């Protein structure tokens, strides 16, 4: 599937039927036939269209001098639909292709980032300003990372409250899902940082002064996202270790209590077993011998329980 858009003279975004100069081609989950057709028709390197569709493709920027086109691959966060209770995230790549005449975005999903431009939620957006358009996408990706990091932080606080009330494996699984999301975020943000640094150092794409300022803003947002993700990841890792130790300690306390209680119950069992033997035993001819047996059993058990209590076994 693909759509074609172009900013008109009034700055409004219009959808076109055919690709024109300075237009934006948005490609979503294309087939192999569509990729080959677009590559041949618009003189775009085939790998520029195929690489962003690989989920494991790393972020990078490269230039093809033969076609005078630039490929920017960056990772952005998406919600993992498999998680129901608490949202966890993964990252997938998006390709941005800048040619002399066209601006192209390609991805395996119809992302909310692209929809923000299609629905005209971004100010100062024009399809003919290709470098500015690419930087606006990168800026939106960085801010989306920050927004999701705040969401993950709120989820962590909620799970921590649940752990204080009921310490179960479910809460630890939720924390593991958040920790996995943070690992994806740190990896993606650091990969995007390499792309941004390369854009800053090398003259891969033509930039004006305003574009340079926007790139610096994107780098700042990206750096802040890396710092936040690393801090949250370290805190969460320490929290999981602490709660795992608490759960293990609570289990040891329960086992110690059950062991002590079992030892105490063993005393009456031993006394009753001893007096249940079919042999001559002391006090067996007394009318209240069973009361004496009970007294001996529970007396020894009580003394043993008192000793365990003093030693804080329970």
C-alpha positions as CSV (number, residue, x, y, z in Angstrom):
1,X,0.0,0.0,0.0
2,X,1.2,3.5,-0.8
3,X,-0.1,7.0,-0.7
4,X,1.1,10.2,-2.4
5,X,0.9,13.7,-0.8
6,X,2.1,17.1,-1.7
7,X,2.0,20.5,-0.1
8,X,0.1,23.1,-2.3
9,X,0.8,26.8,-2.6
10,X,-1.3,27.5,0.5
11,X,0.8,25.0,2.5
12,X,-2.1,22.5,2.8
13,X,-1.4,18.8,2.3
14,X,-3.1,17.3,-0.7
15,X,-3.4,13.6,-1.7
16,X,-2.4,12.9,-5.3
17,X,-3.0,10.0,-7.7
18,X,0.4,10.1,-9.3
19,X,3.9,11.0,-8.0
20,X,5.0,14.5,-8.8
21,X,8.1,16.5,-8.2
22,X,8.6,17.5,-4.5
23,X,5.8,15.1,-3.5
24,X,5.9,12.6,-0.6
25,X,5.4,8.9,-1.2
26,X,4.4,7.0,1.9
27,X,4.8,3.2,1.6
28,X,3.3,0.8,4.1
29,X,4.0,-3.0,4.1
30,X,4.7,-3.2,0.4
31,X,4.8,-6.4,-1.6
32,X,7.9,-7.5,-3.5
33,X,6.2,-6.5,-6.7
34,X,5.5,-3.0,-5.4
35,X,9.1,-2.6,-4.3
36,X,10.5,-3.6,-7.6
37,X,8.1,-1.4,-9.5
38,X,8.8,1.7,-7.4
39,X,12.6,1.1,-7.6
40,X,12.5,0.9,-11.4
41,X,10.0,3.7,-11.9
42,X,11.7,6.3,-9.7
43,X,15.3,5.2,-10.0
44,X,15.8,4.3,-6.3
45,X,18.3,1.6,-5.2
46,X,16.4,-1.6,-4.4
47,X,18.2,-2.1,-1.1
48,X,17.0,1.4,0.1
49,X,13.4,0.0,-0.1
50,X,14.1,-3.5,1.2
51,X,16.3,-2.8,4.2
52,X,13.8,-0.8,6.3
53,X,11.4,-3.7,6.0
54,X,13.7,-5.9,8.0
55,X,12.7,-5.8,11.6
56,X,16.2,-6.4,12.8
57,X,17.8,-3.8,10.6
58,X,19.9,-1.3,12.6
59,X,19.6,2.4,12.3
60,X,22.0,4.1,9.9
61,X,22.4,6.7,7.2
62,X,24.0,6.2,3.8
63,X,24.2,7.9,0.4
64,X,24.0,6.5,-3.1
65,X,26.0,8.8,-5.4
66,X,24.8,7.1,-8.6
67,X,21.1,8.0,-7.9
68,X,21.9,11.0,-5.7
69,X,19.7,9.6,-3.0
70,X,20.0,9.3,0.8
71,X,18.6,6.6,3.1
72,X,18.0,7.2,6.8
73,X,16.9,4.2,8.9
74,X,15.7,5.0,12.4
75,X,14.0,2.9,15.1
76,X,10.7,4.1,16.7
77,X,8.7,2.5,19.5
78,X,5.4,0.6,19.1
79,X,3.2,-1.1,21.6
80,X,3.5,-4.8,21.9
81,X,0.0,-6.1,21.4
82,X,0.7,-9.4,23.2
83,X,0.7,-7.6,26.5
84,X,-2.8,-7.0,28.0
85,X,-2.4,-5.8,31.6
86,X,0.5,-3.4,31.3
87,X,1.8,-2.1,28.0
88,X,5.2,-3.2,26.9
89,X,7.0,-1.9,23.8
90,X,9.3,-3.0,21.0
91,X,11.0,-1.0,18.3
92,X,10.8,-1.3,14.5
93,X,12.7,0.5,11.8
94,X,11.4,3.2,9.5
95,X,13.1,4.2,6.3
96,X,13.4,7.8,5.0
97,X,14.6,8.2,1.5
98,X,15.6,11.6,0.1
99,X,16.0,12.0,-3.6
100,X,16.4,15.0,-5.8
101,X,12.7,15.1,-6.7
102,X,10.9,13.0,-4.1
103,X,10.6,12.3,-0.4
104,X,9.8,8.7,0.6
105,X,8.9,7.0,3.9
106,X,8.6,3.2,4.1
107,X,7.7,1.0,7.0
108,X,6.1,-2.4,7.8
109,X,3.2,-0.7,9.7
110,X,1.1,2.4,9.4
111,X,2.8,4.3,12.3
112,X,1.3,7.0,14.4
113,X,4.3,9.2,13.5
114,X,3.4,9.2,9.8
115,X,-0.2,9.7,10.6
116,X,0.6,12.9,12.6
117,X,1.8,14.4,9.3
118,X,-1.0,13.1,7.2
119,X,-3.6,14.4,9.7
120,X,-1.8,17.8,9.7
121,X,-0.9,17.8,13.4
122,X,2.6,19.1,12.7
123,X,3.1,22.8,12.1
124,X,5.6,24.1,9.6
125,X,5.6,20.9,7.5
126,X,6.1,21.1,3.7
127,X,6.8,18.1,1.4
128,X,9.3,20.1,-0.7
129,X,11.5,20.9,2.3
130,X,12.9,17.4,2.4
131,X,15.7,17.9,5.0
132,X,13.3,19.7,7.3
133,X,10.7,17.0,6.8
134,X,13.2,14.2,7.7
135,X,14.3,16.1,10.8
136,X,10.8,16.7,11.9
137,X,10.2,12.9,11.7
138,X,13.3,12.2,13.8
139,X,12.2,14.9,16.3
140,X,8.8,13.3,16.6
141,X,10.4,9.8,17.1
142,X,12.6,11.2,19.9
143,X,9.7,12.9,21.7
144,X,7.6,9.7,21.4
145,X,10.4,7.7,23.1
146,X,10.3,10.2,26.0
147,X,6.5,10.0,26.2
148,X,6.6,6.2,26.4
149,X,9.4,6.3,29.0
150,X,7.1,8.4,31.2
151,X,4.4,5.9,30.7
152,X,6.7,3.0,31.6
153,X,7.7,4.9,34.7
154,X,4.1,5.3,35.8
155,X,3.5,1.6,35.2
156,X,6.5,0.8,37.4
157,X,5.1,2.8,40.3
158,X,1.7,1.1,40.0
159,X,3.4,-2.4,40.0
160,X,5.5,-1.4,43.0
161,X,2.4,-0.5,44.9
162,X,0.9,-3.9,44.0
163,X,4.0,-5.6,45.2
164,X,3.7,-3.9,48.6
165,X,0.2,-5.4,49.0
166,X,0.6,-8.8,47.4
167,X,4.0,-10.1,46.3
168,X,3.3,-12.6,43.6
169,X,5.1,-13.7,40.4
170,X,2.6,-11.8,38.2
171,X,4.1,-8.5,39.3
172,X,7.6,-9.7,38.7
173,X,6.5,-10.8,35.2
174,X,5.1,-7.3,34.6
175,X,8.4,-5.7,35.7
176,X,10.3,-8.1,33.4
177,X,8.1,-6.8,30.5
178,X,8.9,-3.2,31.3
179,X,12.6,-4.0,31.7
180,X,12.6,-5.7,28.2
181,X,11.0,-2.5,26.8
182,X,13.7,-0.4,28.3
183,X,16.4,-2.5,26.8
184,X,14.7,-2.0,23.4
185,X,14.5,1.7,24.0
186,X,18.2,2.1,25.0
187,X,19.4,0.1,22.0
188,X,17.2,2.0,19.6
189,X,18.0,5.4,21.0
190,X,21.8,4.7,20.9
191,X,21.5,3.5,17.3
192,X,19.5,6.7,16.4
193,X,22.2,8.7,18.1
194,X,24.8,7.4,15.7
195,X,22.7,8.5,12.8
196,X,22.2,12.0,14.2
197,X,25.8,12.4,15.0
198,X,26.8,11.4,11.5
199,X,24.3,13.9,10.1
200,X,25.8,16.6,12.3
201,X,29.5,15.8,11.4
202,X,29.1,15.0,7.7
203,X,27.5,16.9,4.9
204,X,25.3,14.0,3.8
205,X,22.1,16.1,3.4
206,X,21.9,19.7,2.6
207,X,20.9,21.8,5.6
208,X,20.1,25.5,6.2
209,X,20.6,27.3,9.5
210,X,17.1,26.5,10.7
211,X,17.6,22.8,9.8
212,X,20.9,22.8,11.8
213,X,19.0,24.2,14.8
214,X,16.3,21.5,14.5
215,X,18.9,18.8,14.2
216,X,20.5,20.1,17.5
217,X,17.1,19.9,19.1
218,X,16.6,16.3,17.9
219,X,20.1,15.4,19.3
220,X,19.2,16.9,22.7
221,X,15.9,15.0,22.8
222,X,17.5,11.8,21.8
223,X,20.3,12.2,24.5
224,X,17.6,12.9,27.1
225,X,15.8,9.8,26.1
226,X,19.0,7.7,26.4
227,X,19.7,9.1,29.9
228,X,16.1,8.5,31.0
229,X,16.0,5.0,29.7
230,X,19.3,4.0,31.3
231,X,18.3,5.5,34.7
232,X,14.9,3.7,34.6
233,X,16.6,0.5,33.5
234,X,19.1,0.6,36.4
235,X,16.4,1.4,38.9
236,X,14.1,-1.3,37.7
237,X,16.9,-3.9,37.7
238,X,17.8,-3.0,41.3
239,X,14.1,-3.1,42.2
240,X,13.6,-6.6,40.7
241,X,16.7,-7.9,42.5
242,X,15.4,-6.5,45.8
243,X,11.9,-7.9,45.5
244,X,13.3,-11.3,44.4
245,X,15.4,-11.3,47.5
246,X,12.3,-10.3,49.6
247,X,10.2,-13.1,48.1
248,X,13.0,-15.6,48.8
249,X,13.4,-14.4,52.3
250,X,9.7,-14.6,52.9
251,X,9.7,-18.2,51.7
252,X,12.6,-19.0,54.1
253,X,10.5,-17.5,57.0
254,X,7.5,-19.7,56.1
255,X,9.7,-22.8,55.8
256,X,11.3,-22.1,59.2
257,X,7.9,-21.7,60.8
258,X,6.5,-24.9,59.2
259,X,9.6,-26.8,60.3
260,X,9.4,-25.5,63.9
261,X,5.6,-26.3,64.0
262,X,6.3,-29.8,62.7
263,X,8.9,-30.4,65.4
264,X,6.5,-29.3,68.1
265,X,3.7,-31.6,66.8
266,X,6.2,-34.5,66.7
267,X,6.4,-34.5,70.6
268,X,2.8,-35.5,71.3
269,X,2.9,-38.0,68.5
270,X,6.0,-39.6,70.1
271,X,4.4,-39.7,73.6
272,X,1.1,-41.1,72.3
273,X,2.9,-43.7,70.3
274,X,5.0,-44.7,73.3
275,X,1.9,-45.2,75.5
276,X,0.1,-46.9,72.7
277,X,2.4,-49.9,72.8
278,X,1.0,-53.2,74.2
279,X,3.6,-53.6,77.0
280,X,3.7,-52.7,80.7
281,X,4.2,-48.9,81.0
282,X,4.5,-46.5,84.0
283,X,1.2,-45.1,85.3
284,X,-0.8,-47.4,83.0
285,X,-3.0,-48.6,85.9
286,X,-4.0,-45.2,87.0
287,X,-7.6,-44.2,86.2
288,X,-6.5,-40.8,84.8
289,X,-3.5,-42.1,82.9
290,X,-4.6,-40.6,79.6
291,X,-4.8,-37.1,81.3
292,X,-1.3,-37.6,82.5
293,X,-0.2,-38.6,79.0
294,X,-1.8,-35.5,77.6
295,X,-0.2,-33.3,80.2
296,X,3.3,-34.8,79.5
297,X,2.8,-34.4,75.7
298,X,1.5,-30.8,75.7
299,X,3.9,-29.8,78.5
300,X,7.0,-30.8,76.5
301,X,5.5,-29.3,73.3
302,X,4.8,-26.0,75.2
303,X,8.3,-25.9,76.6
304,X,9.7,-26.5,73.1
305,X,7.4,-23.9,71.6
306,X,8.6,-21.3,74.2
307,X,12.2,-22.1,73.4
308,X,11.5,-21.6,69.7
309,X,9.7,-18.4,70.3
310,X,12.5,-17.0,72.4
311,X,14.9,-17.9,69.6
312,X,12.5,-16.1,67.1
313,X,11.9,-19.2,65.0
314,X,8.4,-17.9,64.6
